[in-house]
Amino acid sequence: MRSIRELDTVELIIDAQGLLDSIRGANRVIDAGTLRALQQSGNYVVGLFDDSEGEDRMVGASIAFFGEPGKRTMHSHITALLPEYRGRGWGRELKEHQRQWAFSREVGRITWTFDPLVARNAHFFLTVLGARVTGYTVNRYGIFGSGDAGDESDRLDLEWVLADIAKPPASDAVVATVEIPTDVEGMRETDPAAAHEWRLRLRADIEEQLSQGRRLAGFDTGRGYLFTA
């Protein structure tokens, strides 16, 4: 059993900060005071709880805030699960809850960014959820020591159009592919120099494809990023 609930007490907010710190490392992605302010001002601040065997343990959290007035958007700051709870479909359930919550408030689009080197996220965001790539930025947040393990923070921008989920491109529409490692997160722990080489290689490959007017239209676990004309 599991449940998704609003984090509407100080105690739950502090638990969520601890959870996110444990997942993302020493460089905190968000503090308890900011979480509380977002929650109290009507934004999306929820936890995913494991209710099995009489437990009530927070194992994931998701935070999003409203975008510019008039654009009917939200920006998803972070959605994270403890490693041992990944691969069960719970992350998809959490994002679907976010989608329905946004729909109920007349929000039509959710945006976020992610590291294009992380294959599991590329598959989840582009293939499973059907988000669209809208941009690419080199070293968006500078160099920090948590999610990117001290490497430069290149990012893909995503837009999730909630009423128009993107489909993978047709095979005959794919004009180029760009490979990425299967587990760059593990590589960053065992061989950070090799992970940085992948960063530079991927940066060059993506910029080359975009310079030719191609569009990053999907991801395949065997081939990598899929580009169309």
N, C-alpha and C positions, 0 to 999 in steps of 0.2 A: 504494500500500500504506500501511496505517496500523495502529497498535497502541495499546492502552491498557494501561498498566503502573503498578504500585504505585511510589510514589516512596520507595524504601527506602534511599537513600544521602544523605549530606549534600550531595553535589554536585547531585543531582537536586532536592532541596529548595530549594537556592539558585537553581537554574535556574527552578523554579516561582515563587518569589517575584519574580524578575526579570520573568517572563512576565506575572504578574498586575499588577505595578507598571506595565508598559508598556500594559496594557489599561485599567486603572482610574485612572491618573494619580498625582499626587504624594501624595495621601492614601492611604496603604497600607491595604488591606483585611485583610491578615494578614501577619505577619512569619515569617521562616524558623524561628525558635525555636519558635513556636507550631505551625507546620506539622509540624516534627519531633516535637514532643510528641504531637500528635494521631495521627501515623502510628505512633509507637512504642507508643501505648496502644490500638491496634487499631481506630482509626477509618478512614474512607474518605478516602484521600489518593492520587489518581492523576493521571497525565499522559496526554495524547493526543499521539502522536508521528506525524510524517510520515516514513514509511520509503521514500518513492519516490526513485528515482534515486540510491540509495546513501546518502541522508541519514538522519539519526536525530535530527530536530529536534522539540523539544517545541513544539506549536502550541496546546495547550489544557490546562486542568487543572480538576479538580473536587474539592471538599473538603466532606465532611459528617461530622457527629459524632452519636453516639447521644444520644437524648433521655432522658426520665425512666424509671427502671426500672419495669417492669410495663406500660408503654404501648406497647412494641414499636414505637417510632418512631425516626427519625433526622431531624436538621435539616441541610438542604443549605445550607452557608454561601455557597459561590460555585461556579458552573460557567461557565467563560469560554473563548472561542476568539479567536485573532487575527482581526482583521476580514477579512483576505483569505481565510480559511478558512470563513467563514460562508456559509450558503446551499447547502452541499454535502450536508447530511444528517449531518454529523459530530457536530454538537451533539446531535442525537437519539440517535445511536449512543452517545455518552458518557453521556447520561441513562439509556439502556436498560441500559448496563453497571452504572450505579449501582443501578438497579432490581433487576437480577439479583443483584448483590452483597448488597443488603439482604435479598432473599428467602432467600438461602443462609444468612443469619444470623437467620432467623425474625423479621425486621422487616416489619411490614405497612403502614406509612405513612411517607412522607417529607414534611416540611414545609419551606417557605421563604417569603421575601417578595420582592416586586418592585415597581418603580415603575410605577403604572398608566398613566403617560403614554407609556411606551415600547411602541409598537404591535407591533414585531417580537417582543418578549417576551410580550405578551398573546396573540398568535396562537400562538406556540410552546407556551407553558405550558397555555393553556386549550383550544385547538383540537387541536394536534398531540399533546401528552402526555396530555391529559384530566385535568388537575388541577382541584380545586374551590376556589373562593374561600370562605374561612371567616371573614374579617374585614377591616376597613379601619381604618387608623390615620393620623391627621394628624401629620406631622413626627416620625415614629418615632425617627429617629436624630439629630434636630437638623439644623442647616445645615452641610454640609461641601462641599468643593470638588472631589470626583472625579466619581462617577457622576451626581450631580444638578447639577453645575456651579455650586455655590454657592446653589442654590435649596433650599427646604424639602423634606424627605424623606418625603413621604406614601407609604404602602405598602399593598398588598393582601397579606393572608395567604393562603397556599395550602396545601392538603393533597392529596397524591397517594396515593390508596388503591390499593396496588399490584395487588390482585386484583380491583378494581372500577373500571376506568377510566371517567371521566365522559364522557357523550355530549353533543353540542350540544343545546340545547333545541329542541323542535319549533317550527316557524314560528308555529303558532297559540297557542303558550304564551307567546310574547314579548309583553309588555305595554308595554315602553318600551326605548329605546336611548339610549346616551350616546356621543357622538362624541369622538374624540381625534385629534390630528395624526398624519400618516403618518410624520413623522421629527422628533420633538422633540429628538433628540440633535444633529442638524444645526442646528436652530433655536437651540439653546442657544449654539452657536458664533457664529451670524450675528446673532441678535436675542434676547438673553437676556430682555429685558423682555417680549417677546411670549410666550416660553416660560413665564415666570412668570404671565402672564395666563391661559394655558392651565391652569396648576396650580390657580389659584384657581377658574376656571370648572369644571374637572373635580371639584374638591373639593365645590363647592356642588351640582353635579349628582348626584354619588354620594350625598352625605348626604341630599339630597332624596328620592332613590329608596329608600334604606334606611329613612328615617323613615316611609315609607308601607308598610313591611313587605314590600317587594319583595326578591327575591334576585338577586344578580349570578350568572347561570348560564352565561355563555359570552361569546364574542367573535367578531365578524365583521369582516373587513378593510374592508368597505364601509360598515358601519353603526356599528361600535364595540362597546361593551359591551351585552350583551343581558340584560335583567331580566325575571324571571318573577314571578308573584303568589305 
